[in-house]
Amino acid sequence: MDKRTFTNRLVVLDTETTGLNPQEGHRIIEIGCVELVNRRLTGKRFHVYINPERTIDAGAIEVHGITNQFLDDKPVFAGIVDDFIAFIKGAELIIHNAPFDVGFINYEFSRLNNQPGTVTDYSQVFDTLTYARKKHPGQRNSLDALCKRYSIDNSHRDLHGALLDAEILADVFLLMTGGQSSLLDEGQERPEQSVVSSEVSYLSADRPALNVIRCSEQELNEHQQRLAAIEKAAGSCLWNQLNA
C-alpha cells in the first residue's frame, strides 16, 4: 500500500483538447471523471463534450477522433463549469500528467467573467505520471505502458477519450498504489490489540449441524481466475500462499 494518505473521495479525471498548449488559445473539448470513495468505484461520473469555439488541430483529431462538426451543438465551457466544480469540489483529483489537464482547466477558468479561481481552490491534485516515474524509474510510464505493466485490458482503447481514459486510469491508480486495500469491510476498525480469552466454550452435542453451501464449479473457476489476476498484477497473492 502506498504510504501516502488520500482523502476518502477521489475523482479520476481526464480531458481532451483542441491542441497541446492553452497559451496558444487551445481549449478543452471533453472532460471525463469517475468517482472513488474509500478506493471503490461508486458509479458516479461527470462526462461532457464542450464546444471550444475554435477549430481543432488535425493532429489532435487523429488522437481523439472528435471533430468540430460533432461539437457544434455542445455547450460552451461557461455552460458546464458550475456542474464541473460541484463534482470535483472537496475531492482529490487523480490525473495522469496533471500539469497538462490542470493547466487547461485553469485557462478555461481564467476566461470566465466570474473568475472562479484555480483547480487547487477546490481540490487537491495527485499526478500518477510523477508517481509512476518514481515507482518505475527508467521505464515507460504512459497510460498504455502502465496498463501493460499491471495487466489491465485496454484493447478497446483505439482512440483517446476522456471518460474511457479516466476509467482505465482508475484501475491503474488502484493497482499502482496498493490494489485491494483491506479484506475487512470498509469502515470497520482494526483493533489495536487482540484480546485472548482464557475461557474455552464448547458446542452443545445436540446443536444442529451447520448448513454448508458449496460453490459451483463455475464459481470456483472464476475465483481461481481472480486470484491469478491479482497475483499477476501485484506480484503475490496471500490466498494462493495459504492454499499452497
N, C-alpha and C positions, 0 to 999 in steps of 0.2 A: 504494500500500500504506500502510495506517495505520502511523505510526511507533511506535505503542505495541507493546511486546513482550508477547506472550501465552505462556502455558505451552503445552507440546506437547499436553496433554489438556484439552479444553474440554467442558463439559456445558451444553447449551442447555436451560433449564428454564422451565416454566410451571405455574401452579396454577389450580384453580377452587375457589371458596369458597361458603359459605352466605350471605355478605353482604360488606360493604365494610370493616368495622372489627373487628379481633380484640379490641380493648379493650371492645367490646360483646358479647364472647363468641362471635363468629363463628368458624367453623372451616374447615379445608381439607377438601375432598371429592374432589379429584383432583390427582394430580401426574403430569406427563409430562416426561420427559428424553430427549434424544438425545445421543450422544457423537460428538465430533470429535477426531481425532488428526492433528496436522500439517495442520489445516484440511481434513481429509477425513472424511466421514461413515463411521463404522465399521460401522453396522448395529446397534450395541448400544443398547438402550433400557431405561429404567425407567419403567413405567407402572402406576399403581394407582388404584383408586377406594377411598374411605375413608368409613366410617360416621361422621358428625360427632356423633352422639349429641345432636342438636338439630334443630329444623326449619330448612328452607332458606327464605330470604326469597323472596316471589313475584317480585320484581324480578330476583333472581339466577337464578331458574329460566328467566325469559324470555331471559336472556343465554346460558346454557349448556345448558338443557334437561334438567338432571339433577334427578331427584325423590328425595324421601325413600324412597319405595317401592323405587326402583331400588337404593338404598344399604342397605336393611335387612339384607342378608346379607353385606355387605362388611366387611373387618376395620377395627378402630379404628386410630388413628394409632400407638398403642403397639405394635401388632402388625406394623407395616411399617417402623418407624423404623430398626432395625438395618440392614436391606437398603438403605434410602434413604441412610443415612450412608455405608455401604460404597461406594455408587455415586458419590457426589459427592466423597468424600474425596480430597484432593490435586489436584483439578481446579480450573479457573477456571470459575465459573458465568456464563453469558451469559443475562441476564434483561431483558425489556422492562418498564420501570418497576420496577426491583429493590426499592425500599423496600416496595412492596406485598407481593410474594411473600416476601421475606426477613422482613418483619415478621410475617407469618402463620406461617412456619416456626419462627421464634424463639418465638412464642407457644405453638405446639404443643410445642416442646422444654421450655418452662418449666412445662408442665402435668405432665410425666412425673416419676415418682418418682426416677429415677436422674439427672435433671438433666444432660443431655448437653452443655449449654453453648449456643453460638450457631452460626449458619451459618459465620461467619468463623473459627471454631475449626477448621474442616475445609476451607474453600475460600476462594479469592479471588472477588470479585464484580465483573462488568463490566455496567454499565447501558446497554443500547442506546438507551433513550429519551434519557438525558442526552447520549450521544454524537451521536445524530441531531439534537438541538436545537442543538448546537454546529456540526455539519456543514451543517445546513439551517435557519439561523435565520429566524424569521418564517413558517415553513411548518408545515403539519400533519404530525405525526410519529407518529401512531398506527400500529399494525402494518398496518392496511389501507392507510393512506396511503403507507407505505413500500413495500408490495407494488406499488402502482400506480406509484410513482416508479421502482422498479427492475425493472419489467416481470415481476413474479412472479405466476403464476397462482394466485389464492386463491378461484376461483369455487366450489370445493367447500366453502367455509367458511360455511355457512348459520348455524351456531351456534358459539360459542366451545367449544373442547375443549383440555385441557392438552397432550395429545400432538400433536394436529394443529397447535396454535399453536407448539409447540416446534419442529416440523419446518419450519414456514413461517419462524419466526424464524431458524433456522439458515441458510436461503437468504438472508434479508435481511442477516444479520450478515456472511456471506462476501462479498456484493457491496458492502456499505456500507464494509467495511474493506479492500477491495482486490481482491475477486474471486479470479481464478486467481493463486496466489502465485508460481509459477515453472513454466517449461517443462521445467526439469530434473527428474529423478526426485527425490522426497522423500529427504532424507538424503544426496544427492550434493553434495559440497562444490564450491563455485565457486572456481576458482583465483584467487589474489590478483593474479597477473601472468601474462600469456600469454608463452610461450617460443616464439620463432620459429626454426626450424632453417634454416641456410643450405644444407643439403643438399637436392637435388631427387631424388626417386625416380621412376623411370619403370616403367610396367607392361610386362610382357613381351608381345611381339607375339603369342605363341601362347597367351596367357591366355584361357580360355573366356569367352564373353560372359556378362554378368550376367543372371540371370533376373528380368525386370521383371514385377511383379504389379500390374496396374492396377485401380483401384477401379471398382465398378459405378456405373451411372447413379444408382441409389438411394442408394448410399453418398456419392456426390458431392453430391447434393441435400441429404442430411442434414448433410453437412459445411458447406455454404453456409448452411443454416438456423441451424446452431450459431454460425457466425461472425457472422451478422446479429443473433442474440440477444445475443451478447457485446458487440457494438458499440452496440446499443440500450441495454443496461444500464450499460455503463462509459463510453460516450461516444466510444470509439475502439477499434479492434482492429488490432493490429500485422500480422496475417496479411493483412487487407484492404488495408493500406497497401503491403505487399510485392507484392500481386497487381495493384495499380493501375498 
